[in-house]
Every structure is written in structure tokens, then in C-alpha cells.
Amino acid sequence: MPLKTVPELYRDLLRLCQYVGGSSAKGDALRSTVRSEFRKNAGETDPEQIEVQKFSAIRAMSNYLLLSSTGSDEKLKAAMQKSAESQAAQERKSAE
């Protein structure tokens, strides 16, 4: 399945922001972030860079949805906490 066009992706992300955050402060912040990122990159003309940015937008929203769902899934929350602790320990080790 081909990737969505930039306008399709923009509309889908704004719809998802509305679904996730509604008219709350969280929803407003999400919509503001999506709008500012798309405006910041509106002048991009390199097709490869546009594809990279599209993947980044999709990945960012996926990560947000995953993180927001951890509050209701205790196993996932514990696994993410363990992973974060492990990563922090590795970073401390490499800094020594």
C-alpha cells in the first residue's frame, strides 16, 4: 500500500488528534504540534526528505498512542519502565 499524500497525512493526523485529545488542552497541544511541524517543513521540495518526514510523523503519532495506552495496561507500563531503566544504566556505563 503506498504512503498517503502529505495533505492526506495532515488531515489524518489532525483527525487522530481530535480523537485522542478532543477539545482538551492535550488535544489542542497535539494539534498545535502537528500544525507547526507541517508549516515548518512546508517548503521542502526534496522527495526523499518528504518521505522521511512522512515516516517521522507516522512514527511520532504511533509512539504517542503507545505511550498514552500504557496508563491502562500494567504489563506494558512495567515493561516500558524496565526498558527505560536498562537504557539509563547503559548510558551511565558508557559515560564512565
C-alpha positions in Angstrom: 0.0 0.0 0.0 1.5 3.4 -1.0 2.1 6.0 1.6 -0.5 8.7 1.9 0.0 12.1 0.3 1.1 14.9 2.5 -2.4 16.5 2.7 -4.0 13.1 3.5 -1.5 12.5 6.2 -2.0 16.0 7.6 -5.8 15.6 7.7 -5.5 12.1 9.2 -3.1 13.3 12.0 -5.5 16.2 12.8 -8.4 13.8 13.0 -6.4 11.5 15.2 -5.5 14.4 17.5 -9.2 15.2 17.8 -10.0 11.6 18.6 -7.2 11.3 21.2 -7.5 14.6 22.8 -10.9 16.0 21.9 -11.1 19.7 22.8 -9.0 19.3 25.9 -5.6 21.1 26.4 -3.9 17.8 25.4 -5.8 17.8 22.1 -5.0 21.5 21.5 -1.3 20.8 22.2 -1.3 17.8 19.8 -3.0 19.8 17.0 -0.6 22.7 17.5 2.4 20.4 17.3 1.1 18.8 14.1 0.4 22.2 12.5 3.7 23.7 13.5 5.7 20.7 12.2 3.9 20.7 8.8 4.3 24.5 8.5 8.0 24.3 9.4 8.5 21.8 6.6 6.1 23.2 4.0 8.9 24.5 1.7 10.6 21.1 1.5 10.9 20.0 -2.2 13.3 17.0 -1.9 11.1 13.9 -2.4 13.4 11.7 -0.3 13.3 14.2 2.6 9.5 14.4 2.3 9.2 10.7 2.6 11.5 10.7 5.7 9.3 13.4 7.3 6.2 11.5 6.5 7.6 8.4 8.2 8.7 10.5 11.1 5.2 11.9 11.5 3.6 8.5 11.4 6.2 7.1 13.9 5.7 10.0 16.3 2.0 9.6 16.4 2.4 5.8 16.8 4.8 6.4 19.7 2.4 8.9 21.3 -0.5 6.4 21.1 1.6 3.7 22.5 2.7 5.8 25.4 -0.8 7.1 26.1 -2.1 3.5 26.2 0.5 2.4 28.9 -1.7 4.0 31.6 -4.3 1.3 31.1 -2.0 -1.6 30.5 0.0 -2.5 33.6 2.2 -5.1 31.9 3.1 -2.7 29.1 3.8 0.0 31.6 6.1 -2.2 33.6 7.9 -3.4 30.5 8.5 0.2 29.3 9.7 1.2 32.8 12.2 -1.7 32.8 13.4 -0.8 29.3 13.9 2.8 30.3 15.8 1.8 33.4 18.0 -0.6 31.4 18.7 2.1 28.8 19.6 4.6 31.6 22.0 2.1 33.1 23.7 1.5 29.7 24.1 5.3 29.2 25.6 5.7 32.6 28.0 2.9 31.9 29.1 4.3 28.6 29.6 7.8 30.2 32.1 6.3 32.7 
